[in-house]
Amino acid sequence: MGNLEGHLLPGIFFLVYSLYYSVLVFLALLRKQRFVKPPPPPREKHERMWCHLGLLEGYIKLICPLISILGELFYPLGVNHLKIIDWEDPHRPFVHKDYWQHITMNSFFMLSGVVDVVSWFCLARHKAHLERAAEALAFYVLMLLMVTHVENKNVLEVRVHLLLLVPTCLLALVLTIEVWIPDQPRLWVLKTWMGLVLSTWLLQTGVLLYAPPSGQPWKSENPEDLAFVTIFFTWHLVLGVAILAVIYGLCSLWHHRCTSFIKGSRDRYQPCPTDPSGELLLKPRAEAALSGGSV
């Protein structure tokens, strides 16, 4: 949707998912795991797979783009953008270009969700590289459509969307690398950072184009306005790093507290000594007998 809601909805989705993924990444790093998400259970225990973390992510990837697609087609209420060609015009022109670009973008993210569900639930073995390939394809399609999406737009919209291509391109590149070289902690952190930048800049784009806080629209013919667009984008890069630092601090605090609690519980509850000769078991009884005799 070419309005405020159309930018806020995917922006919020990417932001929530990036925050969630950053927590998984930092906990995996603190625990020195080789994977971000726990592996799926064995095939014979697939009756419990419906609540697995990776499978739930696939369901979310299916539902959120579907909501966005329905909004593109039927929002505001009463409209219908299903028509691609205007058959009433003798020249048969294409119509609703922007809407169908958004629908195509969301459809490929839905495809990524379908691949996740199939990989976790239907296949005999979990195919992580297949999931990364589907995600990379979705971001490559987003890049291609974003390039044509800015055609016939003013300079301001072109600048905003071109900056949006920076995190999108890096995410697609990282996901492509993970198809062949998975489980790289540096790539985990870079992917999380770019996800945060993409989400916050998408939210900023909606506010900047459709609801500026000053009440005055940005002017595409003003060089100062265009310059500050780029300046604000660099601030979003720093904002992503700051968010990651805060999340890492909270995860580190939680991890050390949890580790110390578990260690303390193990120290308090020691197993009963079992010695084949019975000497360790007889010693407390002898001490108790001596103390009883002295009384």
Protein Blocks (a to p, Z undefined) as FASTA:
>chain_A
ZZfklmmmmmmmmmmmmmmmmmmmmmmmmnopabfbdcdddfklmmmmmmgmklmmmmmm
mmmmmmmmmmmmmpcehiackbmbdfkbmnlpaehklmmmmmmmmmmmmmmmmmmmmmmm
mpmbdcfklmmmmmmmmmmmmmmmmmmmmgoiafklmmmmmmmmmmmmmmmmmmmmmmmm
ghifklmmmmmmmmmmmmmmmmmmmmmmmmcfklpacdfklmklmmmmmmmmmmmmmmmm
mmmmmmmmmmmmmmmmmmmmmmmmmmmmccddddfklmmmmmmmmmmmmmmmmZZ
